[in-house]
Amino acid sequence: MKNLNIVKVANIITIFVMAFVLVAPLFANAQFTVPSAGNTGLPNEASASAIIMRIIQILLAVAGLIAVIFLIVGGFRYILAGGNEEAAESAKKTITNAIIGIVIVILAFVIVRVISNALVSSQV
């Protein structure tokens, strides 16, 4: 039996974990109801601004998920560096960039929320 390279095993495990993390929310929402004839299933406020805000929130959630995945991958790479300085430095850079990405996503979410609240309150 050939010796498996630990990096290859870690990459395979990471791919399976990422696939599970991406698919798990679909199973949580498996039960749904069909709207009645008079109900379109859309929220009461189906204006263009509400749709745009929902799209922005979804994109920010996806970006946050990707940043967290990179943080996890960087952690695995750092743990599995095994004394290799170049691999450890690369993993540290991945972790640092992932943390910066998470902070940017959080700040973007706050900015979008503040602007949308200001626009909604000014329309009333």
TIVO-2410 file (N, C-alpha, C; in nm, 3 decimals):
# residues 124
REC num residu      c1      c2      c3 atome chaine
REC   1      M   0.083  -0.116   0.000     N      A
REC   1      M   0.000   0.000   0.000    CA      A
REC   1      M   0.089   0.124   0.000     C      A
REC   2      K   0.056   0.218  -0.087     N      A
REC   2      K   0.135   0.340  -0.096    CA      A
REC   2      K   0.106   0.430   0.023     C      A
REC   3      N   0.209   0.503   0.061     N      A
REC   3      N   0.189   0.602   0.167    CA      A
REC   3      N   0.116   0.722   0.109     C      A
REC   4      L   0.004   0.756   0.169     N      A
REC   4      L  -0.072   0.871   0.123    CA      A
REC   4      L  -0.008   0.999   0.177     C      A
REC   5      N   0.003   1.094   0.092     N      A
REC   5      N   0.054   1.223   0.133    CA      A
REC   5      N  -0.051   1.291   0.220     C      A
REC   6      I  -0.012   1.338   0.336     N      A
REC   6      I  -0.106   1.396   0.431    CA      A
REC   6      I  -0.173   1.521   0.375     C      A
REC   7      V  -0.106   1.592   0.288     N      A
REC   7      V  -0.164   1.712   0.227    CA      A
REC   7      V  -0.279   1.672   0.135     C      A
REC   8      K  -0.262   1.564   0.059     N      A
REC   8      K  -0.368   1.518  -0.029    CA      A
REC   8      K  -0.489   1.473   0.052     C      A
REC   9      V  -0.464   1.403   0.161     N      A
REC   9      V  -0.574   1.359   0.247    CA      A
REC   9      V  -0.645   1.481   0.306     C      A
REC  10      A  -0.569   1.580   0.349     N      A
REC  10      A  -0.630   1.702   0.406    CA      A
REC  10      A  -0.712   1.775   0.301     C      A
REC  11      N  -0.663   1.780   0.177     N      A
REC  11      N  -0.738   1.845   0.070    CA      A
REC  11      N  -0.868   1.772   0.042     C      A
REC  12      I  -0.865   1.641   0.042     N      A
REC  12      I  -0.986   1.563   0.018    CA      A
REC  12      I  -1.087   1.585   0.130     C      A
REC  13      I  -1.039   1.583   0.254     N      A
REC  13      I  -1.128   1.606   0.368    CA      A
REC  13      I  -1.186   1.747   0.361     C      A
REC  14      T  -1.106   1.844   0.323     N      A
REC  14      T  -1.153   1.982   0.312    CA      A
REC  14      T  -1.261   1.994   0.206     C      A
REC  15      I  -1.243   1.927   0.095     N      A
REC  15      I  -1.344   1.932  -0.013    CA      A
REC  15      I  -1.475   1.874   0.036     C      A
REC  16      F  -1.470   1.760   0.107     N      A
REC  16      F  -1.593   1.699   0.158    CA      A
REC  16      F  -1.659   1.788   0.263     C      A
REC  17      V  -1.580   1.850   0.350     N      A
REC  17      V  -1.637   1.939   0.452    CA      A
REC  17      V  -1.701   2.060   0.385     C      A
REC  18      M  -1.635   2.119   0.286     N      A
REC  18      M  -1.692   2.234   0.217    CA      A
REC  18      M  -1.820   2.196   0.145     C      A
REC  19      A  -1.821   2.081   0.081     N      A
REC  19      A  -1.942   2.036   0.012    CA      A
REC  19      A  -2.056   2.017   0.112     C      A
REC  20      F  -2.026   1.959   0.227     N      A
REC  20      F  -2.129   1.940   0.329    CA      A
REC  20      F  -2.181   2.074   0.380     C      A
REC  21      V  -2.090   2.169   0.404     N      A
REC  21      V  -2.131   2.301   0.455    CA      A
REC  21      V  -2.218   2.373   0.353     C      A
REC  22      L  -2.189   2.356   0.226     N      A
REC  22      L  -2.267   2.423   0.123    CA      A
REC  22      L  -2.403   2.357   0.101     C      A
REC  23      V  -2.413   2.227   0.122     N      A
REC  23      V  -2.536   2.154   0.096    CA      A
REC  23      V  -2.626   2.146   0.219     C      A
REC  24      A  -2.571   2.154   0.338     N      A
REC  24      A  -2.648   2.138   0.461    CA      A
REC  24      A  -2.768   2.232   0.472     C      A
REC  25      P  -2.757   2.360   0.436     N      A
REC  25      P  -2.875   2.447   0.447    CA      A
REC  25      P  -2.991   2.403   0.358     C      A
REC  26      L  -2.962   2.335   0.249     N      A
REC  26      L  -3.070   2.289   0.163    CA      A
REC  26      L  -3.157   2.185   0.233     C      A
REC  27      F  -3.095   2.101   0.315     N      A
REC  27      F  -3.170   2.000   0.386    CA      A
REC  27      F  -3.252   2.060   0.500     C      A
REC  28      A  -3.207   2.169   0.556     N      A
REC  28      A  -3.279   2.234   0.664    CA      A
REC  28      A  -3.410   2.296   0.615     C      A
REC  29      N  -3.414   2.335   0.490     N      A
REC  29      N  -3.533   2.396   0.431    CA      A
REC  29      N  -3.608   2.297   0.343     C      A
REC  30      A  -3.600   2.170   0.370     N      A
REC  30      A  -3.657   2.069   0.283    CA      A
REC  30      A  -3.809   2.074   0.281     C      A
REC  31      Q  -3.872   2.116   0.390     N      A
REC  31      Q  -4.016   2.120   0.396    CA      A
REC  31      Q  -4.064   2.259   0.357     C      A
REC  32      F  -4.152   2.266   0.260     N      A
REC  32      F  -4.205   2.394   0.216    CA      A
REC  32      F  -4.353   2.377   0.185     C      A
REC  33      T  -4.422   2.490   0.174     N      A
REC  33      T  -4.564   2.486   0.144    CA      A
REC  33      T  -4.588   2.552   0.009     C      A
REC  34      V  -4.689   2.503  -0.060     N      A
REC  34      V  -4.727   2.560  -0.188    CA      A
REC  34      V  -4.825   2.673  -0.161     C      A
REC  35      P  -4.802   2.793  -0.216     N      A
REC  35      P  -4.893   2.903  -0.189    CA      A
REC  35      P  -5.032   2.877  -0.247     C      A
REC  36      S  -5.133   2.934  -0.183     N      A
REC  36      S  -5.270   2.919  -0.233    CA      A
REC  36      S  -5.288   3.006  -0.358     C      A
REC  37      A  -5.404   2.995  -0.419     N      A
REC  37      A  -5.428   3.064  -0.546    CA      A
REC  37      A  -5.419   3.216  -0.531     C      A
REC  38      G  -5.463   3.271  -0.417     N      A
REC  38      G  -5.461   3.415  -0.400    CA      A
REC  38      G  -5.330   3.468  -0.346     C      A
REC  39      N  -5.244   3.380  -0.298     N      A
REC  39      N  -5.119   3.422  -0.235    CA      A
REC  39      N  -5.004   3.388  -0.329     C      A
REC  40      T  -4.925   3.487  -0.364     N      A
REC  40      T  -4.813   3.463  -0.455    CA      A
REC  40      T  -4.691   3.409  -0.383     C      A
REC  41      G  -4.690   3.413  -0.251     N      A
REC  41      G  -4.575   3.365  -0.175    CA      A
REC  41      G  -4.469   3.471  -0.156     C      A
REC  42      L  -4.488   3.587  -0.218     N      A
REC  42      L  -4.391   3.695  -0.205    CA      A
REC  42      L  -4.423   3.776  -0.079     C      A
REC  43      P  -4.322   3.838  -0.019     N      A
REC  43      P  -4.351   3.923   0.096    CA      A
REC  43      P  -4.438   4.042   0.057     C      A
REC  44      N  -4.497   4.105   0.156     N      A
REC  44      N  -4.586   4.218   0.130    CA      A
REC  44      N  -4.514   4.330   0.056     C      A
REC  45      E  -4.390   4.352   0.090     N      A
REC  45      E  -4.313   4.459   0.028    CA      A
REC  45      E  -4.224   4.400  -0.081     C      A
REC  46      A  -4.278   4.387  -0.201     N      A
REC  46      A  -4.204   4.328  -0.312    CA      A
REC  46      A  -4.159   4.436  -0.408     C      A
REC  47      S  -4.114   4.547  -0.355     N      A
REC  47      S  -4.068   4.656  -0.440    CA      A
REC  47      S  -3.927   4.626  -0.492     C      A
REC  48      A  -3.884   4.708  -0.583     N      A
REC  48      A  -3.751   4.688  -0.641    CA      A
REC  48      A  -3.643   4.705  -0.535     C      A
REC  49      S  -3.661   4.800  -0.444     N      A
REC  49      S  -3.560   4.821  -0.341    CA      A
REC  49      S  -3.552   4.702  -0.246     C      A
REC  50      A  -3.666   4.640  -0.215     N      A
REC  50      A  -3.665   4.522  -0.127    CA      A
REC  50      A  -3.597   4.404  -0.195     C      A
REC  51      I  -3.621   4.389  -0.323     N      A
REC  51      I  -3.556   4.280  -0.398    CA      A
REC  51      I  -3.406   4.302  -0.406     C      A
REC  52      I  -3.366   4.425  -0.433     N      A
REC  52      I  -3.222   4.457  -0.440    CA      A
REC  52      I  -3.156   4.434  -0.304     C      A
REC  53      M  -3.223   4.476  -0.196     N      A
REC  53      M  -3.166   4.455  -0.062    CA      A
REC  53      M  -3.153   4.306  -0.031     C      A
REC  54      R  -3.249   4.226  -0.073     N      A
REC  54      R  -3.242   4.082  -0.049    CA      A
REC  54      R  -3.127   4.021  -0.127     C      A
REC  55      I  -3.107   4.064  -0.251     N      A
REC  55      I  -2.995   4.014  -0.332    CA      A
REC  55      I  -2.862   4.051  -0.268     C      A
REC  56      I  -2.850   4.174  -0.220     N      A
REC  56      I  -2.727   4.218  -0.154    CA      A
REC  56      I  -2.701   4.137  -0.029     C      A
REC  57      Q  -2.806   4.109   0.049     N      A
REC  57      Q  -2.789   4.029   0.170    CA      A
REC  57      Q  -2.744   3.887   0.136     C      A
REC  58      I  -2.800   3.830   0.031     N      A
REC  58      I  -2.759   3.695  -0.010    CA      A
REC  58      I  -2.614   3.694  -0.055     C      A
REC  59      L  -2.574   3.793  -0.133     N      A
REC  59      L  -2.435   3.800  -0.180    CA      A
REC  59      L  -2.338   3.819  -0.063     C      A
REC  60      L  -2.376   3.901   0.034     N      A
REC  60      L  -2.290   3.920   0.151    CA      A
REC  60      L  -2.282   3.791   0.233     C      A
REC  61      A  -2.391   3.717   0.242     N      A
REC  61      A  -2.388   3.590   0.315    CA      A
REC  61      A  -2.297   3.490   0.244     C      A
REC  62      V  -2.302   3.486   0.113     N      A
REC  62      V  -2.215   3.395   0.037    CA      A
REC  62      V  -2.069   3.436   0.055     C      A
REC  63      A  -2.042   3.566   0.048     N      A
REC  63      A  -1.905   3.613   0.067    CA      A
REC  63      A  -1.855   3.580   0.208     C      A
REC  64      G  -1.940   3.596   0.307     N      A
REC  64      G  -1.902   3.560   0.443    CA      A
REC  64      G  -1.875   3.411   0.457     C      A
REC  65      L  -1.958   3.329   0.393     N      A
REC  65      L  -1.937   3.184   0.397    CA      A
REC  65      L  -1.805   3.145   0.332     C      A
REC  66      I  -1.774   3.208   0.221     N      A
REC  66      I  -1.647   3.180   0.153    CA      A
REC  66      I  -1.530   3.221   0.241     C      A
REC  67      A  -1.540   3.336   0.307     N      A
REC  67      A  -1.432   3.382   0.395    CA      A
REC  67      A  -1.412   3.286   0.512     C      A
REC  68      V  -1.521   3.235   0.569     N      A
REC  68      V  -1.509   3.140   0.679    CA      A
REC  68      V  -1.447   3.009   0.629     C      A
REC  69      I  -1.484   2.966   0.510     N      A
REC  69      I  -1.424   2.844   0.453    CA      A
REC  69      I  -1.275   2.862   0.433     C      A
REC  70      F  -1.233   2.980   0.385     N      A
REC  70      F  -1.091   3.005   0.370    CA      A
REC  70      F  -1.020   3.008   0.505     C      A
REC  71      L  -1.088   3.057   0.607     N      A
REC  71      L  -1.030   3.056   0.741    CA      A
REC  71      L  -1.007   2.913   0.788     C      A
REC  72      I  -1.104   2.827   0.764     N      A
REC  72      I  -1.091   2.686   0.803    CA      A
REC  72      I  -0.980   2.618   0.723     C      A
REC  73      V  -0.975   2.644   0.594     N      A
REC  73      V  -0.871   2.584   0.510    CA      A
REC  73      V  -0.733   2.631   0.554     C      A
REC  74      G  -0.720   2.760   0.584     N      A
REC  74      G  -0.592   2.812   0.634    CA      A
REC  74      G  -0.552   2.748   0.765     C      A
REC  75      G  -0.649   2.725   0.852     N      A
REC  75      G  -0.620   2.657   0.978    CA      A
REC  75      G  -0.571   2.515   0.956     C      A
REC  76      F  -0.638   2.442   0.866     N      A
REC  76      F  -0.593   2.306   0.834    CA      A
REC  76      F  -0.452   2.308   0.776     C      A
REC  77      R  -0.428   2.402   0.685     N      A
REC  77      R  -0.296   2.409   0.622    CA      A
REC  77      R  -0.188   2.442   0.724     C      A
REC  78      Y  -0.223   2.529   0.822     N      A
REC  78      Y  -0.125   2.565   0.925    CA      A
REC  78      Y  -0.094   2.447   1.016     C      A
REC  79      I  -0.199   2.375   1.053     N      A
REC  79      I  -0.180   2.258   1.138    CA      A
REC  79      I  -0.099   2.151   1.067     C      A
REC  80      L  -0.123   2.134   0.938     N      A
REC  80      L  -0.056   2.028   0.863    CA      A
REC  80      L   0.076   2.072   0.801     C      A
REC  81      A   0.124   2.192   0.835     N      A
REC  81      A   0.250   2.240   0.779    CA      A
REC  81      A   0.366   2.152   0.823     C      A
REC  82      G   0.361   2.100   0.942     N      A
REC  82      G   0.461   2.005   0.988    CA      A
REC  82      G   0.603   2.058   0.990     C      A
REC  83      G   0.622   2.180   1.030     N      A
REC  83      G   0.756   2.236   1.039    CA      A
REC  83      G   0.806   2.300   0.910     C      A
REC  84      N   0.733   2.289   0.804     N      A
REC  84      N   0.769   2.352   0.677    CA      A
REC  84      N   0.737   2.501   0.686     C      A
REC  85      E   0.842   2.583   0.688     N      A
REC  85      E   0.825   2.727   0.708    CA      A
REC  85      E   0.745   2.792   0.596     C      A
REC  86      E   0.769   2.751   0.471     N      A
REC  86      E   0.697   2.811   0.359    CA      A
REC  86      E   0.548   2.779   0.366     C      A
REC  87      A   0.515   2.656   0.400     N      A
REC  87      A   0.374   2.617   0.411    CA      A
REC  87      A   0.308   2.689   0.528     C      A
REC  88      A   0.380   2.704   0.638     N      A
REC  88      A   0.325   2.773   0.754    CA      A
REC  88      A   0.300   2.921   0.722     C      A
REC  89      E   0.393   2.985   0.654     N      A
REC  89      E   0.375   3.126   0.617    CA      A
REC  89      E   0.260   3.143   0.519     C      A
REC  90      S   0.248   3.051   0.425     N      A
REC  90      S   0.136   3.056   0.331    CA      A
REC  90      S   0.003   3.040   0.404     C      A
REC  91      A  -0.001   2.949   0.500     N      A
REC  91      A  -0.123   2.929   0.578    CA      A
REC  91      A  -0.155   3.052   0.663     C      A
REC  92      K  -0.052   3.114   0.720     N      A
REC  92      K  -0.074   3.236   0.800    CA      A
REC  92      K  -0.131   3.347   0.714     C      A
REC  93      K  -0.080   3.360   0.591     N      A
REC  93      K  -0.132   3.461   0.499    CA      A
REC  93      K  -0.278   3.432   0.465     C      A
REC  94      T  -0.311   3.304   0.444     N      A
REC  94      T  -0.449   3.266   0.415    CA      A
REC  94      T  -0.541   3.302   0.531     C      A
REC  95      I  -0.497   3.272   0.653     N      A
REC  95      I  -0.577   3.303   0.772    CA      A
REC  95      I  -0.594   3.454   0.786     C      A
REC  96      T  -0.486   3.529   0.767     N      A
REC  96      T  -0.493   3.675   0.779    CA      A
REC  96      T  -0.588   3.733   0.676     C      A
REC  97      N  -0.577   3.688   0.551     N      A
REC  97      N  -0.664   3.739   0.446    CA      A
REC  97      N  -0.810   3.699   0.470     C      A
REC  98      A  -0.833   3.580   0.524     N      A
REC  98      A  -0.970   3.537   0.554    CA      A
REC  98      A  -1.030   3.624   0.665     C      A
REC  99      I  -0.952   3.657   0.766     N      A
REC  99      I  -1.002   3.743   0.874    CA      A
REC  99      I  -1.032   3.882   0.820     C      A
REC 100      I  -0.945   3.933   0.735     N      A
REC 100      I  -0.971   4.064   0.672    CA      A
REC 100      I  -1.099   4.057   0.590     C      A
REC 101      G  -1.119   3.948   0.517     N      A
REC 101      G  -1.241   3.930   0.438    CA      A
REC 101      G  -1.365   3.927   0.525     C      A
REC 102      I  -1.358   3.858   0.638     N      A
REC 102      I  -1.473   3.851   0.728    CA      A
REC 102      I  -1.506   3.991   0.783     C      A
REC 103      V  -1.403   4.066   0.820     N      A
REC 103      V  -1.425   4.202   0.871    CA      A
REC 103      V  -1.488   4.290   0.762     C      A
REC 104      I  -1.441   4.278   0.640     N      A
REC 104      I  -1.496   4.357   0.530    CA      A
REC 104      I  -1.642   4.321   0.505     C      A
REC 105      V  -1.675   4.192   0.510     N      A
REC 105      V  -1.813   4.150   0.489    CA      A
REC 105      V  -1.903   4.202   0.600     C      A
REC 106      I  -1.856   4.196   0.724     N      A
REC 106      I  -1.936   4.247   0.836    CA      A
REC 106      I  -1.957   4.397   0.821     C      A
REC 107      L  -1.852   4.471   0.788     N      A
REC 107      L  -1.866   4.615   0.770    CA      A
REC 107      L  -1.958   4.649   0.653     C      A
REC 108      A  -1.948   4.572   0.544     N      A
REC 108      A  -2.035   4.595   0.430    CA      A
REC 108      A  -2.180   4.570   0.467     C      A
REC 109      F  -2.204   4.465   0.546     N      A
REC 109      F  -2.340   4.436   0.591    CA      A
REC 109      F  -2.394   4.551   0.676     C      A
REC 110      V  -2.312   4.603   0.767     N      A
REC 110      V  -2.356   4.713   0.852    CA      A
REC 110      V  -2.384   4.837   0.768     C      A
REC 111      I  -2.297   4.866   0.673     N      A
REC 111      I  -2.316   4.984   0.588    CA      A
REC 111      I  -2.445   4.972   0.507     C      A
REC 112      V  -2.467   4.855   0.448     N      A
REC 112      V  -2.588   4.834   0.369    CA      A
REC 112      V  -2.712   4.846   0.457     C      A
REC 113      R  -2.706   4.792   0.578     N      A
REC 113      R  -2.820   4.797   0.670    CA      A
REC 113      R  -2.849   4.942   0.711     C      A
REC 114      V  -2.745   5.019   0.741     N      A
REC 114      V  -2.765   5.160   0.782    CA      A
REC 114      V  -2.823   5.240   0.665     C      A
REC 115      I  -2.770   5.221   0.546     N      A
REC 115      I  -2.820   5.296   0.431    CA      A
REC 115      I  -2.964   5.257   0.399     C      A
REC 116      S  -2.995   5.128   0.405     N      A
REC 116      S  -3.132   5.086   0.375    CA      A
REC 116      S  -3.230   5.138   0.480     C      A
REC 117      N  -3.191   5.138   0.606     N      A
REC 117      N  -3.278   5.193   0.710    CA      A
REC 117      N  -3.298   5.343   0.692     C      A
REC 118      A  -3.193   5.414   0.650     N      A
REC 118      A  -3.204   5.557   0.628    CA      A
REC 118      A  -3.296   5.586   0.508     C      A
REC 119      L  -3.286   5.505   0.403     N      A
REC 119      L  -3.371   5.526   0.288    CA      A
REC 119      L  -3.517   5.491   0.317     C      A
REC 120      V  -3.539   5.384   0.392     N      A
REC 120      V  -3.676   5.343   0.424    CA      A
REC 120      V  -3.741   5.445   0.516     C      A
REC 121      S  -3.667   5.494   0.616     N      A
REC 121      S  -3.725   5.592   0.708    CA      A
REC 121      S  -3.749   5.727   0.639     C      A
REC 122      S  -3.672   5.760   0.537     N      A
REC 122      S  -3.693   5.887   0.466    CA      A
REC 122      S  -3.811   5.878   0.369     C      A
REC 123      Q  -3.848   5.755   0.327     N      A
REC 123      Q  -3.961   5.740   0.234    CA      A
REC 123      Q  -4.094   5.750   0.306     C      A
REC 124      V  -4.096   5.722   0.435     N      A
REC 124      V  -4.223   5.720   0.510    CA      A
REC 124      V  -4.269   5.857   0.542     C      A
***
